[in-house]
Amino acid sequence: MKLYLTCLFLSIVFCMAGIAGIVRVPEDQPTIQAGINAALDSDTVLVADNTYFENIYFRGKAITVASYFILDADTNHINNTIINGSQPSHPDSGSVVYFMSGEDSTSVLYGFSITGGTGTLFTYPGYPSWRAGGGIFMYPIGGRISHNKIFNNTLSYDWVEGVGIDAIL
């Protein structure tokens, strides 16, 4: 009996370890980026309706960052959950969302309004610098973007590419 209970307990623990978690913003973490930083692979960062003035980096994590649209398909959540990247920490890193650390289709951005981005200054060997990805910047191409509105992003430089989204191989 003791062996049976021990095996049952260990089975439950191992099963629970495989369950993805939910990090709620702002309930569990104050910002979307803090939610991403706290999330583990397979977790969902669930973001409440609000305007968030930040620029977010997926940091190579296989996570879903989503508005409440993921729960009920109410498009009002897309309109009311806004990531505004108009206040970047550095002017050369003004894209609102970054997929730059080997993300793939398991890194998901779902159900937001993406606005206020000014793009990222990017240099590729053998080419002049250019500003790219006002709203979303992907290098190398990775991440999945679904049910988002991307608008009112700008690029200003000698060479520009991808005011809304720029994805480079």
C-alpha positions in Angstrom: 0.0 0.0 0.0 2.8 2.4 0.9 4.5 1.7 -2.5 1.2 2.3 -4.3 0.6 5.7 -2.6 4.2 6.7 -3.3 3.8 5.9 -7.0 0.4 7.7 -7.1 1.9 10.8 -5.5 4.9 10.8 -7.8 2.6 10.4 -10.8 0.5 13.4 -9.8 3.6 15.5 -9.2 5.1 14.6 -12.6 1.8 15.2 -14.4 1.4 18.6 -12.7 4.9 19.6 -13.7 3.9 19.2 -17.4 0.9 21.5 -17.1 1.3 24.9 -18.7 0.7 27.9 -16.4 -1.0 31.2 -16.8 0.7 34.5 -15.9 -1.9 37.2 -15.6 -1.1 40.9 -16.4 -1.5 43.0 -14.3 -2.7 40.6 -11.6 0.4 38.5 -11.3 2.9 40.8 -13.0 2.6 44.6 -13.6 3.7 44.7 -17.2 3.6 42.4 -20.3 7.4 42.2 -20.3 7.5 41.2 -16.6 4.9 38.5 -17.5 7.1 37.2 -20.3 10.2 37.2 -18.1 8.3 35.2 -15.4 6.7 32.7 -17.9 8.1 29.3 -18.7 7.9 27.5 -22.0 4.3 26.5 -22.8 2.9 29.1 -20.4 0.4 31.8 -21.5 0.8 35.4 -20.5 -2.8 36.6 -20.3 -3.2 40.3 -20.6 -6.2 42.3 -19.3 -7.7 45.1 -21.4 -5.7 48.3 -21.0 -3.0 50.4 -22.7 0.5 49.2 -22.0 3.3 51.6 -22.8 6.2 49.2 -23.4 8.2 47.4 -26.0 8.2 43.6 -25.6 10.8 40.9 -26.3 9.8 37.2 -26.4 13.4 36.3 -25.4 13.3 32.9 -27.3 10.4 31.6 -25.2 7.8 29.2 -26.5 4.9 31.0 -24.9 1.6 32.6 -25.9 1.1 36.2 -25.1 -2.6 36.9 -25.5 -5.4 39.3 -24.7 -8.7 38.0 -23.3 -9.7 37.6 -27.0 -8.2 34.1 -26.7 -10.9 33.2 -24.1 -14.1 34.5 -25.7 -13.3 35.7 -29.3 -14.7 39.1 -28.4 -13.0 41.5 -30.8 -13.4 44.3 -28.2 -10.5 42.8 -26.4 -8.3 43.4 -29.5 -9.4 47.0 -29.6 -9.0 47.5 -25.9 -5.7 45.7 -25.2 -3.1 48.0 -26.7 0.6 47.7 -26.7 1.9 51.2 -27.3 5.6 51.3 -28.1 6.0 55.0 -28.3 8.3 55.2 -25.3 11.3 52.9 -26.1 14.2 52.7 -23.7 16.5 53.5 -26.7 15.5 55.4 -29.9 17.2 52.7 -32.1 15.1 50.0 -30.5 11.6 51.3 -31.2 9.8 48.3 -32.5 6.8 47.4 -30.3 7.3 43.6 -30.4 10.5 41.7 -31.0 11.0 38.1 -32.0 14.8 38.0 -32.1 16.1 35.0 -30.2 15.2 32.0 -32.3 11.5 32.0 -31.7 9.3 29.7 -33.9 5.6 29.0 -34.3 5.4 28.1 -30.6 6.0 31.8 -29.7 2.6 33.4 -30.2 1.3 37.0 -30.1 -2.5 36.9 -30.1 -5.3 39.5 -29.9 -3.7 43.0 -29.5 -3.6 46.4 -31.0 0.1 47.2 -31.8 0.8 50.9 -32.2 3.3 53.7 -31.6 6.4 51.9 -32.8 9.3 53.6 -34.6 11.3 50.6 -35.7 14.7 49.2 -35.0 18.0 50.3 -36.5 19.3 47.2 -38.1 22.7 46.4 -39.8 23.2 43.3 -42.0 26.7 42.5 -43.1 27.5 44.0 -46.5 24.5 46.4 -46.5 23.9 49.9 -45.2 21.9 50.3 -41.9 18.2 50.6 -42.2 15.2 51.0 -39.9 12.7 48.2 -39.9 9.7 46.7 -38.2 7.8 49.7 -36.7 5.2 47.4 -35.1 6.8 44.0 -35.1 10.4 43.1 -35.8 11.5 39.5 -36.5 15.1 38.4 -37.0 15.5 35.7 -38.0 11.9 35.0 -39.1 10.0 33.3 -36.2 7.0 33.7 -34.0 3.3 33.5 -34.9 1.1 36.6 -35.1 -2.6 36.1 -35.0 -5.7 38.3 -34.6 -3.7 41.6 -34.1 -4.3 45.1 -35.3 -1.1 46.8 -36.3 -1.5 50.5 -37.0 0.0 54.0 -36.6 3.6 52.8 -36.5 6.3 54.9 -38.3 9.8 54.6 -39.8 12.1 57.4 -40.5 15.6 56.8 -41.9 17.4 56.8 -45.2 16.4 53.2 -45.8 13.2 51.7 -44.3 11.4 48.4 -44.4 8.2 47.1 -42.9 6.3 49.8 -41.2 3.9 47.3 -39.7 5.9 44.0 -39.7 9.4 43.3 -40.9 10.6 39.7 -41.0 14.2 39.0 -42.1 15.5 35.5 -42.9 
